Amino acid sequence: MLRLAKTFVHSHALAEEIVQDTWVGALRGIDRFEGRSSLRTWLLAILVNRARTTGVREARSVPVADTEPAVDASRFNSAGAWAAPPEQWVEDIEDRLGAAQLGGLIRSTLEQMPERQRAVVMLRDVDGLQSDEVCQVLDLTAANERVLLHRGRSRLRQALEDTVGGVEHRVP
């Protein structure tokens, strides 16, 4: 929950406060839980609503829409799959980049993503939620969730390839 809250606000302390408020709100409203979703999804939806409200209050600038493509379209084949798989680097990752540096790169890339994109990637790939659960929690359509997940994963892949090697295509 803390990890998800931090995708909406920049302060760790504020994210902790959001999680605490979420638990208090859930305890106060448990009698209104109708069971139309899992308890986890219901709880995360409460958290997202509180985090969004807090994030809007915290924001000092108006966010700009994510209009640029995350990856050059030429990297995909006609079926929509990657045209060339990434270079194998898993075996010698410790020689090329320390695990702590790699973690820092991933965190940095996640922080640079637009809020919704980051939240989708975190919920799907870190927290293990299914697509329909992410849609419920973030109030997204299935198509929008797929686009945000694809763009987020593409940005992460590009950052990894830029750092540890891979296909020689770059985001413009």
C-alpha positions as CSV (number, residue, x, y, z in Angstrom):
1,M,0.0,0.0,0.0
2,L,2.8,2.3,0.8
3,R,4.5,1.7,-2.5
4,L,1.3,2.5,-4.3
5,A,0.7,5.7,-2.3
6,K,4.2,6.8,-3.2
7,T,3.3,6.8,-6.9
8,F,0.9,9.7,-6.2
9,V,2.9,11.8,-3.8
10,H,6.6,12.7,-3.5
11,S,6.9,12.5,0.2
12,H,7.4,9.2,2.0
13,A,5.8,10.7,5.2
14,L,2.8,11.8,3.2
15,A,2.5,8.3,1.6
16,E,2.6,6.8,5.1
17,E,-0.2,9.2,6.2
18,I,-2.3,8.2,3.2
19,V,-1.9,4.5,4.1
20,Q,-2.9,5.2,7.7
21,D,-5.9,7.2,6.6
22,T,-6.9,4.4,4.2
23,W,-6.9,1.9,7.1
24,V,-9.0,4.2,9.2
25,G,-11.4,4.8,6.4
26,A,-11.7,1.1,5.7
27,L,-12.4,0.3,9.3
28,R,-15.0,3.0,9.5
29,G,-16.7,1.9,6.2
30,I,-16.3,-1.9,6.4
31,D,-20.1,-2.2,6.9
32,R,-20.6,-0.6,3.5
33,F,-18.3,-3.2,1.8
34,E,-20.7,-5.0,-0.6
35,G,-18.4,-7.8,-1.8
36,R,-18.7,-6.8,-5.5
37,S,-14.9,-6.9,-5.6
38,S,-12.2,-8.5,-3.4
39,L,-11.4,-6.9,-0.1
40,R,-7.9,-6.1,-1.5
41,T,-9.3,-4.3,-4.5
42,W,-11.8,-2.4,-2.4
43,L,-9.0,-1.3,0.0
44,L,-6.7,-0.3,-2.8
45,A,-9.4,1.7,-4.4
46,I,-9.9,3.6,-1.1
47,L,-6.1,4.2,-1.0
48,V,-6.0,5.5,-4.6
49,N,-8.9,7.9,-4.0
50,R,-7.2,9.3,-0.9
51,A,-3.8,9.4,-2.6
52,R,-5.2,11.2,-5.7
53,T,-6.9,13.8,-3.5
54,T,-3.7,14.4,-1.5
55,G,-1.5,14.4,-4.7
56,V,-3.7,17.1,-6.3
57,R,-3.4,19.2,-3.2
58,E,0.4,18.6,-3.1
59,A,1.0,19.4,-6.8
60,R,2.4,22.8,-7.7
61,S,2.2,22.4,-11.4
62,V,-0.3,21.1,-13.9
63,P,0.7,17.7,-15.3
64,V,1.3,17.5,-19.0
65,A,-0.3,14.6,-20.9
66,D,2.0,11.8,-22.0
67,T,1.9,12.4,-25.7
68,E,5.3,11.2,-26.8
69,P,5.7,7.5,-27.7
70,A,7.7,5.5,-25.2
71,V,9.5,3.5,-27.9
72,D,10.1,4.1,-31.6
73,A,7.4,2.3,-33.6
74,S,10.1,0.7,-35.9
75,R,11.0,-1.5,-32.9
76,F,7.8,-3.6,-33.5
77,N,6.9,-6.0,-36.2
78,S,3.6,-6.1,-38.1
79,A,2.0,-8.3,-35.4
80,G,2.9,-5.8,-32.7
81,A,5.6,-7.8,-31.0
82,W,9.2,-6.6,-30.5
83,A,11.1,-6.9,-33.8
84,A,14.3,-8.0,-32.0
85,P,14.5,-9.4,-28.5
86,P,16.8,-7.7,-26.0
87,E,20.3,-8.9,-25.8
88,Q,20.9,-11.5,-23.1
89,W,22.6,-9.8,-20.2
90,V,21.2,-11.7,-17.2
91,E,24.2,-14.0,-16.9
92,D,26.8,-11.3,-16.5
93,I,24.8,-8.6,-14.9
94,E,27.0,-8.4,-11.8
95,D,30.0,-7.7,-14.1
96,R,28.2,-5.0,-16.0
97,L,26.2,-3.3,-13.3
98,G,25.7,-3.9,-9.6
99,A,22.3,-5.0,-8.4
100,A,21.9,-1.8,-6.3
101,Q,22.6,0.4,-9.3
102,L,20.1,-1.6,-11.4
103,G,17.5,-1.1,-8.7
104,G,18.2,2.6,-8.6
105,L,17.8,2.8,-12.4
106,I,14.4,1.1,-12.2
107,R,13.3,3.3,-9.3
108,S,14.5,6.4,-11.2
109,T,12.7,5.4,-14.4
110,L,9.5,4.7,-12.5
111,E,9.7,8.1,-10.8
112,Q,10.0,9.8,-14.2
113,M,6.9,8.1,-15.6
114,P,3.5,9.8,-15.6
115,E,1.5,9.0,-12.5
116,R,-1.1,6.7,-14.0
117,Q,1.5,4.8,-16.0
118,R,3.7,4.3,-12.9
119,A,0.7,3.1,-10.9
120,V,-0.3,0.6,-13.5
121,V,3.2,-0.9,-13.7
122,M,3.5,-1.0,-9.9
123,L,0.1,-2.7,-9.4
124,R,0.6,-5.2,-12.2
125,D,4.4,-6.0,-12.0
126,V,5.2,-5.4,-8.4
127,D,2.0,-6.0,-6.5
128,G,0.8,-8.8,-8.9
129,L,-2.8,-7.5,-9.5
130,Q,-4.7,-8.8,-12.5
131,S,-5.7,-6.4,-15.3
132,D,-9.4,-6.2,-14.2
133,E,-8.3,-5.4,-10.6
134,V,-6.1,-2.6,-11.8
135,C,-8.9,-1.2,-13.9
136,Q,-11.2,-1.2,-10.8
137,V,-8.6,0.3,-8.5
138,L,-7.5,3.1,-10.9
139,D,-10.9,3.5,-12.6
140,L,-9.5,2.7,-16.1
141,T,-10.8,1.1,-19.2
142,A,-9.2,-2.2,-20.1
143,A,-7.7,-0.6,-23.3
144,N,-6.3,2.3,-21.3
145,E,-4.8,-0.1,-18.8
146,R,-3.1,-2.1,-21.6
147,V,-1.7,1.1,-23.2
148,L,-0.3,2.4,-19.9
149,L,1.2,-0.9,-19.0
150,H,2.8,-1.3,-22.4
151,R,4.3,2.3,-22.3
152,G,5.5,1.8,-18.8
153,R,7.2,-1.5,-19.5
154,S,8.7,-0.1,-22.7
155,R,10.2,2.8,-20.8
156,L,11.7,0.4,-18.3
157,R,13.1,-1.9,-21.0
158,Q,14.6,1.1,-22.8
159,A,16.3,2.3,-19.6
160,L,17.7,-1.1,-19.0
161,E,18.9,-1.4,-22.6
162,D,20.5,2.0,-22.5
163,T,22.4,1.0,-19.3
164,V,23.3,-2.7,-19.8
165,G,23.2,-3.0,-23.6
166,G,20.7,-4.4,-26.0
167,V,19.2,-3.6,-29.4
168,E,20.6,-0.4,-30.8
169,H,17.3,1.5,-31.1
170,R,16.7,4.5,-28.9
171,V,13.7,6.6,-27.9
172,P,13.8,9.8,-29.9
